[in-house]
Amino acid sequence: MSRRIGMLLVTVAMALMIAMPVSAYETLPGKGKTVTPGRATWTTGFFQEALIRKAFEELGYKVKRAKDLSNPIFYQSLALGDVDYWANGWFPIHEPQLPKNFSEKGEIVGELVKSGGLQGYLVSKREVEKYNIKSLEDFKRPEVQKAFDKNRDGKADLVACPPGWGCEKVIAHHMDAYDLGDSINLVKASYSASMAETVARYKNGEPVFFYTWTPNWTTFRFQPGKDVMWINVPFIAPTDSQKGSESLMVVEGVAGAVTSPVELGFVVADIQVVANSAFLAKDPAAKRFFEVFKLPLIDISEQNTRMFEGEDSAKDIAKHVDEWVANNQALWDSWLEEARKAVK
């Protein structure tokens, strides 16, 4: 008799479990699915990819190792379906690098960091004040060239962008538009290595002159207004792709700028996720996560600084992700819940 009662209780319990609605937190929309992320070649974009990786793993996806790709190669790979997404789209800056069939194959999803992509040229504050440097035009002056001429070729050395980066073309355009080819030497080696050397030179009391962007550890290590200053371009001379966005190249109230407004010569960009359209169509949970996933600029820059200071291994970055999630648990859980609810 007791055995029959026990079996009856088990049957009733199972029936209740079947009848109960499944909580959003109890579903794994990515179960059985494998995703292939892309990742930018610049290390300051690694944190975003790692956060999405953690989210997808918690949603049940198997996430392959990220493919480190230059911008044009990523967008081509995305259109071909070789990668599913990355978190390193800078728009409208990257628009000229999109393949012709991008609108048929890819989508820009959400706003990871709205107006997070500030770009421009910075000069050590000591030299800004000593030589009264206001813009790139001042680097035509012999005394300024000499002060920043590290390799003794008669030109000021500027830490610029490696080949393949979107900023490389803009900087090259500036050199032509402002007739600076005989005044400035562009250092195009590994950006991280070049900037590490720049930090060392600054510590030794030497002048520094470099291109940078936000988010980036550089504006933590070199504090604008204290260590360095944002300078102007001589005048706004847009590239073909920048035409129509001239107003986004002049910014008011930039901390540490030599003037306000400051004419940076670069379009302020939104940092956004870019994903393969077919992938998004099959994975509404992934698409919804991309739509709600947003990061404060300062959080990315802080993590980038930790990487620069030596915490740059995959294990270190995973630790940074875990710590960020623990400090923002309620927000994190809300993003995952939104993703799970997208699956009907």
Residue pairs with C-beta under 8 A, 6 or more apart in sequence:
24 337
24 340
24 341
25 333
25 336
25 337
25 340
27 340
27 343
28 59
28 60
29 59
29 60
29 283
29 284
29 285
29 339
29 340
29 342
29 343
30 56
30 59
30 60
30 61
30 62
30 283
30 285
30 286
31 60
31 61
32 60
33 60
33 61
33 62
33 283
34 61
34 62
34 63
34 64
35 56
35 61
35 62
35 63
35 64
35 84
35 85
35 279
35 283
35 286
36 64
36 67
36 82
36 83
36 84
37 49
37 52
37 53
37 63
37 64
37 66
37 67
37 83
37 84
37 85
37 86
38 66
38 67
38 68
38 69
38 74
38 77
38 78
38 83
38 84
38 85
38 86
38 88
39 45
39 46
39 49
39 66
39 67
39 68
39 69
39 86
39 88
40 46
40 68
40 69
40 71
40 74
40 86
40 88
41 68
41 69
41 70
41 162
41 164
41 165
42 88
42 165
42 191
42 192
43 192
43 304
43 307
43 312
44 215
44 216
44 217
44 300
44 304
44 307
45 87
45 88
46 307
46 317
47 300
47 303
47 304
47 307
47 317
47 320
47 321
48 87
48 88
48 112
48 271
48 295
48 300
49 66
49 86
49 87
49 88
50 317
50 318
50 320
50 321
51 87
51 293
51 295
51 321
51 324
51 325
52 85
52 87
52 273
52 289
52 290
52 293
53 63
53 66
53 321
54 318
54 321
54 322
54 325
55 289
55 293
55 332
55 335
55 336
55 339
56 63
56 286
56 289
57 63
58 336
59 285
59 286
59 289
59 336
59 339
59 340
61 286
66 86
67 77
67 82
67 83
69 77
69 83
69 86
70 164
70 165
71 94
71 97
71 164
71 165
71 166
72 97
72 164
73 164
74 83
74 86
74 88
74 274
75 94
75 97
75 98
75 99
75 102
75 106
75 274
76 99
77 83
78 84
78 85
78 86
78 102
78 105
78 106
78 274
78 275
78 276
79 99
79 101
79 102
79 105
79 106
79 276
80 105
81 105
81 276
81 278
81 279
83 276
84 275
84 276
84 279
84 286
85 273
85 274
85 275
85 276
85 279
85 286
85 290
86 273
86 274
87 112
87 271
87 273
88 271
88 274
89 108
89 271
89 272
89 273
89 274
90 117
90 166
90 269
90 270
90 271
90 272
91 108
91 269
91 270
91 272
92 241
92 245
92 267
92 269
93 117
93 166
93 167
93 241
93 266
93 267
93 269
94 166
95 241
96 166
96 169
96 240
96 241
97 166
98 106
99 105
104 277
105 276
105 277
105 278
106 274
106 275
106 276
106 277
107 274
107 275
107 276
107 277
107 280
108 272
108 273
108 274
109 272
109 273
109 274
109 275
109 280
109 287
109 290
109 291
110 272
110 273
110 290
110 291
110 292
110 293
110 294
111 270
111 271
111 272
111 294
112 270
112 271
112 272
112 273
112 293
112 294
112 295
113 215
113 270
113 271
113 294
113 295
113 296
113 297
113 300
114 270
114 294
115 268
115 269
115 270
116 214
116 215
116 269
116 270
116 271
116 297
116 300
117 213
117 214
117 268
117 269
117 270
117 271
118 213
118 214
118 251
118 254
118 264
118 266
118 268
119 167
119 211
119 212
119 213
119 214
119 264
119 266
119 268
119 269
120 211
120 212
120 230
120 231
120 262
120 264
120 265
120 266
121 136
121 158
121 209
121 210
121 211
121 230
121 231
121 233
121 264
121 265
122 208
122 209
122 210
122 211
122 212
122 218
122 222
122 224
122 228
122 229
122 230
122 231
123 133
123 207
123 208
123 209
123 228
123 229
123 231
124 202
124 207
124 208
124 209
124 227
124 228
125 225
125 226
125 227
125 228
125 229
126 207
127 133
127 144
127 147
127 148
127 207
128 229
128 231
128 258
130 147
131 138
131 141
131 143
131 144
131 147
132 138
133 139
133 144
133 229
133 231
133 258
134 231
134 232
134 258
134 259
135 231
135 232
135 233
135 234
135 258
135 263
136 174
136 178
136 180
136 184
136 231
136 232
136 233
136 234
137 178
137 234
138 144
138 231
139 145
139 148
139 156
139 180
139 183
139 184
139 209
140 179
140 180
140 183
144 156
145 154
145 155
145 156
145 183
147 156
147 207
148 156
148 157
148 158
148 207
148 209
149 155
149 156
149 157
149 185
150 157
150 201
150 206
151 157
151 185
153 185
155 182
155 183
155 184
155 185
156 183
156 184
156 185
156 209
157 184
157 185
157 187
157 209
158 171
158 184
158 185
158 186
158 187
158 209
158 210
158 211
159 187
159 191
159 194
159 195
159 198
159 208
159 209
159 210
159 211
160 167
160 168
160 171
160 186
160 187
160 188
160 211
161 167
161 168
161 171
161 188
161 191
161 211
162 168
162 188
162 189
162 190
162 191
163 188
165 191
167 211
167 213
167 266
168 188
169 239
170 239
170 242
170 265
170 266
171 186
171 211
172 186
173 237
173 239
174 180
174 233
174 237
174 265
175 181
175 184
175 186
177 237
178 233
178 234
178 237
187 194
192 308
194 210
195 210
195 212
195 218
196 308
198 208
198 210
199 221
199 222
201 207
201 208
202 208
202 222
202 227
208 222
208 228
210 218
212 218
212 219
214 297
214 301
215 271
215 297
215 298
215 300
215 301
215 304
216 301
216 304
217 301
217 304
217 305
217 307
217 308
219 301
220 301
220 302
220 304
220 305
221 227
221 305
221 308
222 228
223 256
224 230
224 254
224 255
224 256
224 257
225 255
225 256
226 256
228 256
229 256
229 257
229 258
230 254
230 256
230 257
230 258
230 262
230 264
231 257
231 258
231 262
232 258
232 259
232 262
232 263
232 264
232 265
233 263
233 264
233 265
235 263
236 246
236 249
236 250
236 263
236 265
237 265
238 245
238 246
238 249
242 249
242 267
245 267
248 267
248 268
249 263
249 264
249 265
249 266
249 267
249 268
250 261
250 262
250 263
250 264
251 257
251 261
251 262
251 264
251 268
252 260
252 261
253 260
253 261
254 260
254 261
254 262
254 264
273 290
273 293
275 286
275 287
275 290
279 286
280 286
280 287
284 342
284 343
284 344
285 339
285 340
285 342
285 343
286 339
287 342
288 338
288 339
288 341
288 342
289 335
289 336
289 338
289 339
291 338
292 334
292 335
292 338
292 339
293 335
299 324
303 320
303 324
306 316
306 320
307 316
307 317
311 317
311 319
311 320
325 332
